[in-house]
Amino acid sequence: MALDISVEVHCGTCGSANYSLPAGMADEAPIVCNDCSDRLGSVAELKAEMIGQAQAHSAEALRNQLDRIGDPPPA
């Protein structure tokens, strides 16, 4: 069973998901919103947020699959 999961990290100031990743992708490099120039955090923080969202969505999708498996067939 394959699960397709989308994650997005939005700027806390303007709500945009438009940012550029710094060259080299060093964990301590800052991520900056392209729309309002607010700092979103570091590459490491972005990775952690995306992993957390993926895990939460995966767990929810798995629960939904298990619920459907446990449901009796429609009459």
N, CA, C and O atoms as a Tripos MOL2 file, in Angstrom:
@<TRIPOS>MOLECULE
protein
  300   299    75     0     0
PROTEIN
NO_CHARGES

@<TRIPOS>ATOM
      1 N           0.8490   -1.1710    0.0000 N.3       1 MET1
      2 CA          0.0000    0.0000    0.0000 C.3       1 MET1
      3 C           0.8990    1.2390    0.0000 C.2       1 MET1
      4 O           1.7360    1.4030    0.8870 O.2       1 MET1
      5 N           0.7250    2.0920   -0.9780 N.am      2 ALA2
      6 CA          1.4890    3.3300   -1.0650 C.3       2 ALA2
      7 C           0.6320    4.4840   -0.5660 C.2       2 ALA2
      8 O          -0.5710    4.5470   -0.8220 O.2       2 ALA2
      9 N           1.2750    5.3880    0.1460 N.am      3 LEU3
     10 CA          0.5930    6.5890    0.6290 C.3       3 LEU3
     11 C           1.2530    7.8040   -0.0040 C.2       3 LEU3
     12 O           2.4730    7.9530    0.0650 O.2       3 LEU3
     13 N           0.4660    8.6630   -0.6130 N.am      4 ASP4
     14 CA          0.9750    9.9270   -1.1240 C.3       4 ASP4
     15 C           0.7290   10.9780   -0.0670 C.2       4 ASP4
     16 O          -0.4030   11.1830    0.3700 O.2       4 ASP4
     17 N           1.8000   11.6490    0.3460 N.am      5 ILE5
     18 CA          1.7040   12.6210    1.4240 C.3       5 ILE5
     19 C           2.3020   13.9390    0.9450 C.2       5 ILE5
     20 O           3.4160   13.9650    0.4230 O.2       5 ILE5
     21 N           1.5670   15.0260    1.1220 N.am      6 SER6
     22 CA          2.0680   16.3570    0.8040 C.3       6 SER6
     23 C           2.2920   17.1110    2.1020 C.2       6 SER6
     24 O           1.4640   17.0630    3.0110 O.2       6 SER6
     25 N           3.4140   17.8060    2.1810 N.am      7 VAL7
     26 CA          3.6920   18.6390    3.3460 C.3       7 VAL7
     27 C           4.0290   20.0410    2.8570 C.2       7 VAL7
     28 O           4.6210   20.2120    1.7920 O.2       7 VAL7
     29 N           3.6500   21.0280    3.6340 N.am      8 GLU8
     30 CA          3.9630   22.4130    3.3280 C.3       8 GLU8
     31 C           4.3480   23.1300    4.6130 C.2       8 GLU8
     32 O           3.7540   22.9150    5.6710 O.2       8 GLU8
     33 N           5.3380   23.9710    4.4960 N.am      9 VAL9
     34 CA          5.7350   24.8160    5.6130 C.3       9 VAL9
     35 C           5.4280   26.2520    5.1990 C.2       9 VAL9
     36 O           5.9270   26.7420    4.1860 O.2       9 VAL9
     37 N           4.6060   26.9090    5.9930 N.am     10 HIS10
     38 CA          4.1700   28.2710    5.6820 C.3      10 HIS10
     39 C           4.8520   29.2750    6.6000 C.2      10 HIS10
     40 O           5.1550   28.9820    7.7570 O.2      10 HIS10
     41 N           5.0830   30.4500    6.0660 N.am     11 CYS11
     42 CA          5.6660   31.5490    6.8310 C.3      11 CYS11
     43 C           4.7000   31.9510    7.9430 C.2      11 CYS11
     44 O           3.5050   32.1220    7.7010 O.2      11 CYS11
     45 N           5.2120   32.0990    9.1430 N.am     12 GLY12
     46 CA          4.3960   32.5100   10.2730 C.3      12 GLY12
     47 C           3.9410   33.9540   10.1830 C.2      12 GLY12
     48 O           2.9880   34.3430   10.8580 O.2      12 GLY12
     49 N           4.6040   34.7560    9.3600 N.am     13 THR13
     50 CA          4.2570   36.1680    9.2310 C.3      13 THR13
     51 C           3.2170   36.4170    8.1490 C.2      13 THR13
     52 O           2.2010   37.0670    8.3960 O.2      13 THR13
     53 N           3.4730   35.8950    6.9340 N.am     14 CYS14
     54 CA          2.5820   36.2060    5.8090 C.3      14 CYS14
     55 C           1.8000   35.0060    5.2980 C.2      14 CYS14
     56 O           0.8990   35.1700    4.4750 O.2      14 CYS14
     57 N           2.1240   33.7900    5.7700 N.am     15 GLY15
     58 CA          1.4010   32.5930    5.3630 C.3      15 GLY15
     59 C           1.8850   31.9690    4.0650 C.2      15 GLY15
     60 O           1.3580   30.9390    3.6440 O.2      15 GLY15
     61 N           2.8620   32.5650    3.4330 N.am     16 SER16
     62 CA          3.3720   32.0550    2.1660 C.3      16 SER16
     63 C           4.1410   30.7500    2.3550 C.2      16 SER16
     64 O           4.7330   30.5130    3.4090 O.2      16 SER16
     65 N           4.1250   29.9100    1.3230 N.am     17 ALA17
     66 CA          4.9610   28.7060    1.2980 C.3      17 ALA17
     67 C           6.0480   28.8890    0.2490 C.2      17 ALA17
     68 O           6.5710   27.9090   -0.2820 O.2      17 ALA17
     69 N           6.3910   30.1350   -0.0500 N.am     18 ASN18
     70 CA          7.3620   30.4890   -1.0800 C.3      18 ASN18
     71 C           8.6890   30.8820   -0.4240 C.2      18 ASN18
     72 O           8.8360   31.9850    0.1020 O.2      18 ASN18
     73 N           9.6360   29.9680   -0.4650 N.am     19 TYR19
     74 CA         10.9560   30.2430    0.0930 C.3      19 TYR19
     75 C          11.9910   29.5260   -0.7510 C.2      19 TYR19
     76 O          11.6710   28.5840   -1.4770 O.2      19 TYR19
     77 N          13.2160   29.9690   -0.6530 N.am     20 SER20
     78 CA         14.3110   29.3550   -1.3920 C.3      20 SER20
     79 C          15.2460   28.6760   -0.4090 C.2      20 SER20
     80 O          15.4920   29.1660    0.6930 O.2      20 SER20
     81 N          15.7570   27.5400   -0.8390 N.am     21 LEU21
     82 CA         16.7260   26.8360   -0.0120 C.3      21 LEU21
     83 C          18.1120   27.3770   -0.3140 C.2      21 LEU21
     84 O          18.4420   27.6240   -1.4740 O.2      21 LEU21
     85 N          18.9280   27.5650    0.7180 N.am     22 PRO22
     86 CA         20.2620   28.1170    0.5100 C.3      22 PRO22
     87 C          21.1700   27.1180   -0.2050 C.2      22 PRO22
     88 O          20.9650   25.9070   -0.1290 O.2      22 PRO22
     89 N          22.1650   27.6410   -0.8940 N.am     23 ALA23
     90 CA         23.1500   26.7930   -1.5630 C.3      23 ALA23
     91 C          23.8750   25.9480   -0.5240 C.2      23 ALA23
     92 O          24.2000   26.4360    0.5580 O.2      23 ALA23
     93 N          24.1270   24.7010   -0.8430 N.am     24 GLY24
     94 CA         24.8610   23.8230    0.0540 C.3      24 GLY24
     95 C          23.9900   23.0890    1.0510 C.2      24 GLY24
     96 O          24.3560   22.0070    1.5110 O.2      24 GLY24
     97 N          22.8380   23.6600    1.3950 N.am     25 MET25
     98 CA         21.8820   23.0070    2.2980 C.3      25 MET25
     99 C          22.4700   22.6390    3.6610 C.2      25 MET25
    100 O          22.0430   21.6510    4.2580 O.2      25 MET25
    101 N          23.4290   23.4010    4.1620 N.am     26 ALA26
    102 CA         23.9770   23.1500    5.4970 C.3      26 ALA26
    103 C          22.8550   23.2830    6.5140 C.2      26 ALA26
    104 O          22.0210   24.1830    6.4110 O.2      26 ALA26
    105 N          22.8330   22.3830    7.5020 N.am     27 ASP27
    106 CA         21.7380   22.3640    8.4790 C.3      27 ASP27
    107 C          21.5370   23.6930    9.1990 C.2      27 ASP27
    108 O          20.4100   24.0340    9.5590 O.2      27 ASP27
    109 N          22.6010   24.4400    9.4120 N.am     28 GLU28
    110 CA         22.4670   25.6980   10.1500 C.3      28 GLU28
    111 C          22.1120   26.8850    9.2460 C.2      28 GLU28
    112 O          21.8670   27.9810    9.7500 O.2      28 GLU28
    113 N          22.0790   26.6910    7.9240 N.am     29 ALA29
    114 CA         21.7870   27.7870    6.9940 C.3      29 ALA29
    115 C          20.3440   28.2720    7.1970 C.2      29 ALA29
    116 O          19.4390   27.4620    7.3980 O.2      29 ALA29
    117 N          20.1330   29.5880    7.1440 N.am     30 PRO30
    118 CA         18.7900   30.1310    7.3600 C.3      30 PRO30
    119 C          17.9050   29.9900    6.1190 C.2      30 PRO30
    120 O          18.3800   30.0680    4.9860 O.2      30 PRO30
    121 N          16.6160   29.7810    6.3610 N.am     31 ILE31
    122 CA         15.5890   29.7730    5.3090 C.3      31 ILE31
    123 C          14.8140   31.0810    5.4640 C.2      31 ILE31
    124 O          14.3790   31.4220    6.5630 O.2      31 ILE31
    125 N          14.6430   31.8120    4.3580 N.am     32 VAL32
    126 CA         13.9770   33.1130    4.3920 C.3      32 VAL32
    127 C          12.7900   33.0960    3.4280 C.2      32 VAL32
    128 O          12.8940   32.5940    2.3080 O.2      32 VAL32
    129 N          11.6820   33.6400    3.8700 N.am     33 CYS33
    130 CA         10.4870   33.7560    3.0440 C.3      33 CYS33
    131 C          10.7770   34.6740    1.8560 C.2      33 CYS33
    132 O          11.3110   35.7690    2.0290 O.2      33 CYS33
    133 N          10.4260   34.2250    0.6540 N.am     34 ASN34
    134 CA         10.6380   35.0450   -0.5380 C.3      34 ASN34
    135 C           9.6360   36.1810   -0.6520 C.2      34 ASN34
    136 O           9.8730   37.1400   -1.3870 O.2      34 ASN34
    137 N           8.5150   36.0900    0.0650 N.am     35 ASP35
    138 CA          7.4870   37.1120   -0.0560 C.3      35 ASP35
    139 C           7.6440   38.2560    0.9450 C.2      35 ASP35
    140 O           7.4520   39.4190    0.5900 O.2      35 ASP35
    141 N           7.9930   37.9340    2.1980 N.am     36 CYS36
    142 CA          8.0810   39.0040    3.1990 C.3      36 CYS36
    143 C           9.4770   39.1250    3.8290 C.2      36 CYS36
    144 O           9.7110   40.0170    4.6440 O.2      36 CYS36
    145 N          10.3930   38.2410    3.4590 N.am     37 SER37
    146 CA         11.7840   38.2410    3.9420 C.3      37 SER37
    147 C          11.9330   37.8580    5.4080 C.2      37 SER37
    148 O          13.0150   38.0160    5.9730 O.2      37 SER37
    149 N          10.8670   37.3580    6.0380 N.am     38 ASP38
    150 CA         10.9730   36.9010    7.4180 C.3      38 ASP38
    151 C          11.7740   35.6030    7.4470 C.2      38 ASP38
    152 O          11.7190   34.8160    6.5020 O.2      38 ASP38
    153 N          12.5090   35.3800    8.5180 N.am     39 ARG39
    154 CA         13.2900   34.1480    8.6700 C.3      39 ARG39
    155 C          12.3600   33.0330    9.1390 C.2      39 ARG39
    156 O          11.6580   33.1790   10.1400 O.2      39 ARG39
    157 N          12.3600   31.8980    8.3960 N.am     40 LEU40
    158 CA         11.4980   30.7730    8.7260 C.3      40 LEU40
    159 C          12.1820   29.7760    9.6490 C.2      40 LEU40
    160 O          11.5200   28.9170   10.2320 O.2      40 LEU40
    161 N          13.4820   29.8780    9.7860 N.am     41 GLY41
    162 CA         14.2460   28.9390   10.5970 C.3      41 GLY41
    163 C          15.4530   28.4670    9.8150 C.2      41 GLY41
    164 O          15.8370   29.0720    8.8150 O.2      41 GLY41
    165 N          16.0430   27.3850   10.2770 N.am     42 SER42
    166 CA         17.2180   26.8310    9.6130 C.3      42 SER42
    167 C          16.8020   25.6460    8.7430 C.2      42 SER42
    168 O          15.6700   25.1700    8.8230 O.2      42 SER42
    169 N          17.7270   25.1830    7.9170 N.am     43 VAL43
    170 CA         17.4770   23.9970    7.1040 C.3      43 VAL43
    171 C          17.1280   22.8210    8.0080 C.2      43 VAL43
    172 O          16.2160   22.0560    7.6940 O.2      43 VAL43
    173 N          17.8340   22.6620    9.1180 N.am     44 ALA44
    174 CA         17.5590   21.5640   10.0560 C.3      44 ALA44
    175 C          16.1400   21.6770   10.6140 C.2      44 ALA44
    176 O          15.4450   20.6670   10.7300 O.2      44 ALA44
    177 N          15.7040   22.8770   10.9570 N.am     45 GLU45
    178 CA         14.3530   23.0800   11.4800 C.3      45 GLU45
    179 C          13.3000   22.7890   10.4070 C.2      45 GLU45
    180 O          12.2500   22.2200   10.7080 O.2      45 GLU45
    181 N          13.5750   23.1750    9.1600 N.am     46 LEU46
    182 CA         12.6620   22.8880    8.0580 C.3      46 LEU46
    183 C          12.5380   21.3800    7.8550 C.2      46 LEU46
    184 O          11.4320   20.8630    7.6960 O.2      46 LEU46
    185 N          13.6720   20.6710    7.8590 N.am     47 LYS47
    186 CA         13.6550   19.2160    7.7190 C.3      47 LYS47
    187 C          12.8330   18.5780    8.8390 C.2      47 LYS47
    188 O          12.0160   17.6950    8.5800 O.2      47 LYS47
    189 N          13.0420   19.0120   10.0630 N.am     48 ALA48
    190 CA         12.3250   18.4500   11.2140 C.3      48 ALA48
    191 C          10.8200   18.6950   11.0870 C.2      48 ALA48
    192 O          10.0230   17.8030   11.3760 O.2      48 ALA48
    193 N          10.4260   19.8980   10.6570 N.am     49 GLU49
    194 CA          9.0020   20.2220   10.4740 C.3      49 GLU49
    195 C           8.3910   19.3420    9.3930 C.2      49 GLU49
    196 O           7.2810   18.8360    9.5650 O.2      49 GLU49
    197 N           9.0920   19.1540    8.2910 N.am     50 MET50
    198 CA          8.5660   18.3500    7.1910 C.3      50 MET50
    199 C           8.4600   16.8770    7.5890 C.2      50 MET50
    200 O           7.4930   16.2070    7.2280 O.2      50 MET50
    201 N           9.4290   16.3800    8.3140 N.am     51 ILE51
    202 CA          9.3760   14.9950    8.7980 C.3      51 ILE51
    203 C           8.2050   14.8320    9.7620 C.2      51 ILE51
    204 O           7.4710   13.8470    9.6840 O.2      51 ILE51
    205 N           8.0260   15.7920   10.6720 N.am     52 GLY52
    206 CA          6.9050   15.7390   11.6150 C.3      52 GLY52
    207 C           5.5630   15.7350   10.8980 C.2      52 GLY52
    208 O           4.6700   14.9660   11.2570 O.2      52 GLY52
    209 N           5.4130   16.5910    9.8840 N.am     53 GLN53
    210 CA          4.1570   16.6240    9.1180 C.3      53 GLN53
    211 C           3.9390   15.3050    8.3860 C.2      53 GLN53
    212 O           2.8270   14.7760    8.3740 O.2      53 GLN53
    213 N           5.0010   14.7710    7.7730 N.am     54 ALA54
    214 CA          4.8780   13.4980    7.0420 C.3      54 ALA54
    215 C           4.4710   12.3730    7.9870 C.2      54 ALA54
    216 O           3.6240   11.5500    7.6400 O.2      54 ALA54
    217 N           5.0610   12.3280    9.1670 N.am     55 GLN55
    218 CA          4.7180   11.2900   10.1400 C.3      55 GLN55
    219 C           3.2670   11.4310   10.5940 C.2      55 GLN55
    220 O           2.5530   10.4340   10.7020 O.2      55 GLN55
    221 N           2.8340   12.6460   10.8580 N.am     56 ALA56
    222 CA          1.4560   12.8700   11.2990 C.3      56 ALA56
    223 C           0.4710   12.4720   10.2010 C.2      56 ALA56
    224 O          -0.5370   11.8210   10.4760 O.2      56 ALA56
    225 N           0.7600   12.8610    8.9560 N.am     57 HIS57
    226 CA         -0.1250   12.5070    7.8430 C.3      57 HIS57
    227 C          -0.1100   11.0050    7.5940 C.2      57 HIS57
    228 O          -1.1450   10.4210    7.2730 O.2      57 HIS57
    229 N           1.0520   10.3760    7.7380 N.am     58 SER58
    230 CA          1.1580    8.9300    7.5400 C.3      58 SER58
    231 C           0.3330    8.1840    8.5760 C.2      58 SER58
    232 O          -0.3850    7.2410    8.2430 O.2      58 SER58
    233 N           0.4340    8.6040    9.8290 N.am     59 ALA59
    234 CA         -0.3220    7.9520   10.8990 C.3      59 ALA59
    235 C          -1.8190    8.1190   10.6690 C.2      59 ALA59
    236 O          -2.5850    7.1770   10.8670 O.2      59 ALA59
    237 N          -2.2380    9.3040   10.2540 N.am     60 GLU60
    238 CA         -3.6520    9.5550    9.9970 C.3      60 GLU60
    239 C          -4.1340    8.7030    8.8200 C.2      60 GLU60
    240 O          -5.2100    8.1100    8.8880 O.2      60 GLU60
    241 N          -3.3560    8.6390    7.7540 N.am     61 ALA61
    242 CA         -3.7390    7.8360    6.5840 C.3      61 ALA61
    243 C          -3.8130    6.3600    6.9500 C.2      61 ALA61
    244 O          -4.7090    5.6540    6.4870 O.2      61 ALA61
    245 N          -2.8940    5.8890    7.7640 N.am     62 LEU62
    246 CA         -2.9160    4.4880    8.1830 C.3      62 LEU62
    247 C          -4.1500    4.2020    9.0370 C.2      62 LEU62
    248 O          -4.7990    3.1710    8.8590 O.2      62 LEU62
    249 N          -4.4800    5.1110    9.9670 N.am     63 ARG63
    250 CA         -5.6850    4.9300   10.7750 C.3      63 ARG63
    251 C          -6.9230    4.8630    9.8830 C.2      63 ARG63
    252 O          -7.8080    4.0370   10.1020 O.2      63 ARG63
    253 N          -6.9790    5.7380    8.8750 N.am     64 ASN64
    254 CA         -8.1250    5.7390    7.9640 C.3      64 ASN64
    255 C          -8.2030    4.4260    7.1930 C.2      64 ASN64
    256 O          -9.2890    3.8760    7.0140 O.2      64 ASN64
    257 N          -7.0610    3.9220    6.7360 N.am     65 GLN65
    258 CA         -7.0350    2.6430    6.0200 C.3      65 GLN65
    259 C          -7.5180    1.5200    6.9270 C.2      65 GLN65
    260 O          -8.3140    0.6780    6.5090 O.2      65 GLN65
    261 N          -7.0430    1.5050    8.1530 N.am     66 LEU66
    262 CA         -7.4480    0.4580    9.0920 C.3      66 LEU66
    263 C          -8.9370    0.5470    9.4170 C.2      66 LEU66
    264 O          -9.6110   -0.4730    9.5610 O.2      66 LEU66
    265 N          -9.4430    1.7750    9.5300 N.am     67 ASP67
    266 CA        -10.8790    1.9510    9.7710 C.3      67 ASP67
    267 C         -11.6890    1.3960    8.6080 C.2      67 ASP67
    268 O         -12.7150    0.7500    8.8170 O.2      67 ASP67
    269 N         -11.2340    1.6460    7.3810 N.am     68 ARG68
    270 CA        -11.9530    1.1440    6.2080 C.3      68 ARG68
    271 C         -11.9040   -0.3800    6.1370 C.2      68 ARG68
    272 O         -12.8840   -1.0160    5.7500 O.2      68 ARG68
    273 N         -10.7830   -0.9570    6.5020 N.am     69 ILE69
    274 CA        -10.6460   -2.4140    6.4950 C.3      69 ILE69
    275 C         -11.6030   -3.0420    7.5010 C.2      69 ILE69
    276 O         -12.1780   -4.1010    7.2510 O.2      69 ILE69
    277 N         -11.7660   -2.3720    8.6470 N.am     70 GLY70
    278 CA        -12.6250   -2.8990    9.7070 C.3      70 GLY70
    279 C         -14.1020   -2.6760    9.4770 C.2      70 GLY70
    280 O         -14.9330   -3.2890   10.1470 O.2      70 GLY70
    281 N         -14.4450   -1.8020    8.5330 N.am     71 ASP71
    282 CA        -15.8600   -1.5220    8.2500 C.3      71 ASP71
    283 C         -16.4930   -2.7210    7.5330 C.2      71 ASP71
    284 O         -15.8620   -3.3360    6.6730 O.2      71 ASP71
    285 N         -17.7320   -3.0480    7.8860 N.am     72 PRO72
    286 CA        -18.4180   -4.1100    7.1580 C.3      72 PRO72
    287 C         -18.7000   -3.6650    5.7170 C.2      72 PRO72
    288 O         -18.8380   -2.4690    5.4600 O.2      72 PRO72
    289 N         -18.7870   -4.6030    4.7890 N.am     73 PRO73
    290 CA        -19.0780   -4.2180    3.4070 C.3      73 PRO73
    291 C         -20.4650   -3.5960    3.3070 C.2      73 PRO73
    292 O         -21.3680   -3.9500    4.0650 O.2      73 PRO73
    293 N         -20.6300   -2.6520    2.3510 N.am     74 PRO74
    294 CA        -21.9470   -2.0010    2.2010 C.3      74 PRO74
    295 C         -23.0060   -3.0310    1.8050 C.2      74 PRO74
    296 O         -22.7170   -3.9860    1.0840 O.2      74 PRO74
    297 N         -24.2210   -2.8290    2.2790 N.am     75 ALA75
    298 CA        -25.3190   -3.7610    1.9880 C.3      75 ALA75
    299 C         -25.9500   -3.4980    0.6570 C.2      75 ALA75
    300 O         -26.8870   -4.1960    0.2690 O.2      75 ALA75
@<TRIPOS>BOND
     1     1     2 1
     2     2     3 1
     3     3     4 2
     4     3     5 am
     5     5     6 1
     6     6     7 1
     7     7     8 2
     8     7     9 am
     9     9    10 1
    10    10    11 1
    11    11    12 2
    12    11    13 am
    13    13    14 1
    14    14    15 1
    15    15    16 2
    16    15    17 am
    17    17    18 1
    18    18    19 1
    19    19    20 2
    20    19    21 am
    21    21    22 1
    22    22    23 1
    23    23    24 2
    24    23    25 am
    25    25    26 1
    26    26    27 1
    27    27    28 2
    28    27    29 am
    29    29    30 1
    30    30    31 1
    31    31    32 2
    32    31    33 am
    33    33    34 1
    34    34    35 1
    35    35    36 2
    36    35    37 am
    37    37    38 1
    38    38    39 1
    39    39    40 2
    40    39    41 am
    41    41    42 1
    42    42    43 1
    43    43    44 2
    44    43    45 am
    45    45    46 1
    46    46    47 1
    47    47    48 2
    48    47    49 am
    49    49    50 1
    50    50    51 1
    51    51    52 2
    52    51    53 am
    53    53    54 1
    54    54    55 1
    55    55    56 2
    56    55    57 am
    57    57    58 1
    58    58    59 1
    59    59    60 2
    60    59    61 am
    61    61    62 1
    62    62    63 1
    63    63    64 2
    64    63    65 am
    65    65    66 1
    66    66    67 1
    67    67    68 2
    68    67    69 am
    69    69    70 1
    70    70    71 1
    71    71    72 2
    72    71    73 am
    73    73    74 1
    74    74    75 1
    75    75    76 2
    76    75    77 am
    77    77    78 1
    78    78    79 1
    79    79    80 2
    80    79    81 am
    81    81    82 1
    82    82    83 1
    83    83    84 2
    84    83    85 am
    85    85    86 1
    86    86    87 1
    87    87    88 2
    88    87    89 am
    89    89    90 1
    90    90    91 1
    91    91    92 2
    92    91    93 am
    93    93    94 1
    94    94    95 1
    95    95    96 2
    96    95    97 am
    97    97    98 1
    98    98    99 1
    99    99   100 2
   100    99   101 am
   101   101   102 1
   102   102   103 1
   103   103   104 2
   104   103   105 am
   105   105   106 1
   106   106   107 1
   107   107   108 2
   108   107   109 am
   109   109   110 1
   110   110   111 1
   111   111   112 2
   112   111   113 am
   113   113   114 1
   114   114   115 1
   115   115   116 2
   116   115   117 am
   117   117   118 1
   118   118   119 1
   119   119   120 2
   120   119   121 am
   121   121   122 1
   122   122   123 1
   123   123   124 2
   124   123   125 am
   125   125   126 1
   126   126   127 1
   127   127   128 2
   128   127   129 am
   129   129   130 1
   130   130   131 1
   131   131   132 2
   132   131   133 am
   133   133   134 1
   134   134   135 1
   135   135   136 2
   136   135   137 am
   137   137   138 1
   138   138   139 1
   139   139   140 2
   140   139   141 am
   141   141   142 1
   142   142   143 1
   143   143   144 2
   144   143   145 am
   145   145   146 1
   146   146   147 1
   147   147   148 2
   148   147   149 am
   149   149   150 1
   150   150   151 1
   151   151   152 2
   152   151   153 am
   153   153   154 1
   154   154   155 1
   155   155   156 2
   156   155   157 am
   157   157   158 1
   158   158   159 1
   159   159   160 2
   160   159   161 am
   161   161   162 1
   162   162   163 1
   163   163   164 2
   164   163   165 am
   165   165   166 1
   166   166   167 1
   167   167   168 2
   168   167   169 am
   169   169   170 1
   170   170   171 1
   171   171   172 2
   172   171   173 am
   173   173   174 1
   174   174   175 1
   175   175   176 2
   176   175   177 am
   177   177   178 1
   178   178   179 1
   179   179   180 2
   180   179   181 am
   181   181   182 1
   182   182   183 1
   183   183   184 2
   184   183   185 am
   185   185   186 1
   186   186   187 1
   187   187   188 2
   188   187   189 am
   189   189   190 1
   190   190   191 1
   191   191   192 2
   192   191   193 am
   193   193   194 1
   194   194   195 1
   195   195   196 2
   196   195   197 am
   197   197   198 1
   198   198   199 1
   199   199   200 2
   200   199   201 am
   201   201   202 1
   202   202   203 1
   203   203   204 2
   204   203   205 am
   205   205   206 1
   206   206   207 1
   207   207   208 2
   208   207   209 am
   209   209   210 1
   210   210   211 1
   211   211   212 2
   212   211   213 am
   213   213   214 1
   214   214   215 1
   215   215   216 2
   216   215   217 am
   217   217   218 1
   218   218   219 1
   219   219   220 2
   220   219   221 am
   221   221   222 1
   222   222   223 1
   223   223   224 2
   224   223   225 am
   225   225   226 1
   226   226   227 1
   227   227   228 2
   228   227   229 am
   229   229   230 1
   230   230   231 1
   231   231   232 2
   232   231   233 am
   233   233   234 1
   234   234   235 1
   235   235   236 2
   236   235   237 am
   237   237   238 1
   238   238   239 1
   239   239   240 2
   240   239   241 am
   241   241   242 1
   242   242   243 1
   243   243   244 2
   244   243   245 am
   245   245   246 1
   246   246   247 1
   247   247   248 2
   248   247   249 am
   249   249   250 1
   250   250   251 1
   251   251   252 2
   252   251   253 am
   253   253   254 1
   254   254   255 1
   255   255   256 2
   256   255   257 am
   257   257   258 1
   258   258   259 1
   259   259   260 2
   260   259   261 am
   261   261   262 1
   262   262   263 1
   263   263   264 2
   264   263   265 am
   265   265   266 1
   266   266   267 1
   267   267   268 2
   268   267   269 am
   269   269   270 1
   270   270   271 1
   271   271   272 2
   272   271   273 am
   273   273   274 1
   274   274   275 1
   275   275   276 2
   276   275   277 am
   277   277   278 1
   278   278   279 1
   279   279   280 2
   280   279   281 am
   281   281   282 1
   282   282   283 1
   283   283   284 2
   284   283   285 am
   285   285   286 1
   286   286   287 1
   287   287   288 2
   288   287   289 am
   289   289   290 1
   290   290   291 1
   291   291   292 2
   292   291   293 am
   293   293   294 1
   294   294   295 1
   295   295   296 2
   296   295   297 am
   297   297   298 1
   298   298   299 1
   299   299   300 2
@<TRIPOS>SUBSTRUCTURE
     1 MET1         2 RESIDUE 1 A MET
     2 ALA2         6 RESIDUE 1 A ALA
     3 LEU3        10 RESIDUE 1 A LEU
     4 ASP4        14 RESIDUE 1 A ASP
     5 ILE5        18 RESIDUE 1 A ILE
     6 SER6        22 RESIDUE 1 A SER
     7 VAL7        26 RESIDUE 1 A VAL
     8 GLU8        30 RESIDUE 1 A GLU
     9 VAL9        34 RESIDUE 1 A VAL
    10 HIS10       38 RESIDUE 1 A HIS
    11 CYS11       42 RESIDUE 1 A CYS
    12 GLY12       46 RESIDUE 1 A GLY
    13 THR13       50 RESIDUE 1 A THR
    14 CYS14       54 RESIDUE 1 A CYS
    15 GLY15       58 RESIDUE 1 A GLY
    16 SER16       62 RESIDUE 1 A SER
    17 ALA17       66 RESIDUE 1 A ALA
    18 ASN18       70 RESIDUE 1 A ASN
    19 TYR19       74 RESIDUE 1 A TYR
    20 SER20       78 RESIDUE 1 A SER
    21 LEU21       82 RESIDUE 1 A LEU
    22 PRO22       86 RESIDUE 1 A PRO
    23 ALA23       90 RESIDUE 1 A ALA
    24 GLY24       94 RESIDUE 1 A GLY
    25 MET25       98 RESIDUE 1 A MET
    26 ALA26      102 RESIDUE 1 A ALA
    27 ASP27      106 RESIDUE 1 A ASP
    28 GLU28      110 RESIDUE 1 A GLU
    29 ALA29      114 RESIDUE 1 A ALA
    30 PRO30      118 RESIDUE 1 A PRO
    31 ILE31      122 RESIDUE 1 A ILE
    32 VAL32      126 RESIDUE 1 A VAL
    33 CYS33      130 RESIDUE 1 A CYS
    34 ASN34      134 RESIDUE 1 A ASN
    35 ASP35      138 RESIDUE 1 A ASP
    36 CYS36      142 RESIDUE 1 A CYS
    37 SER37      146 RESIDUE 1 A SER
    38 ASP38      150 RESIDUE 1 A ASP
    39 ARG39      154 RESIDUE 1 A ARG
    40 LEU40      158 RESIDUE 1 A LEU
    41 GLY41      162 RESIDUE 1 A GLY
    42 SER42      166 RESIDUE 1 A SER
    43 VAL43      170 RESIDUE 1 A VAL
    44 ALA44      174 RESIDUE 1 A ALA
    45 GLU45      178 RESIDUE 1 A GLU
    46 LEU46      182 RESIDUE 1 A LEU
    47 LYS47      186 RESIDUE 1 A LYS
    48 ALA48      190 RESIDUE 1 A ALA
    49 GLU49      194 RESIDUE 1 A GLU
    50 MET50      198 RESIDUE 1 A MET
    51 ILE51      202 RESIDUE 1 A ILE
    52 GLY52      206 RESIDUE 1 A GLY
    53 GLN53      210 RESIDUE 1 A GLN
    54 ALA54      214 RESIDUE 1 A ALA
    55 GLN55      218 RESIDUE 1 A GLN
    56 ALA56      222 RESIDUE 1 A ALA
    57 HIS57      226 RESIDUE 1 A HIS
    58 SER58      230 RESIDUE 1 A SER
    59 ALA59      234 RESIDUE 1 A ALA
    60 GLU60      238 RESIDUE 1 A GLU
    61 ALA61      242 RESIDUE 1 A ALA
    62 LEU62      246 RESIDUE 1 A LEU
    63 ARG63      250 RESIDUE 1 A ARG
    64 ASN64      254 RESIDUE 1 A ASN
    65 GLN65      258 RESIDUE 1 A GLN
    66 LEU66      262 RESIDUE 1 A LEU
    67 ASP67      266 RESIDUE 1 A ASP
    68 ARG68      270 RESIDUE 1 A ARG
    69 ILE69      274 RESIDUE 1 A ILE
    70 GLY70      278 RESIDUE 1 A GLY
    71 ASP71      282 RESIDUE 1 A ASP
    72 PRO72      286 RESIDUE 1 A PRO
    73 PRO73      290 RESIDUE 1 A PRO
    74 PRO74      294 RESIDUE 1 A PRO
    75 ALA75      298 RESIDUE 1 A ALA
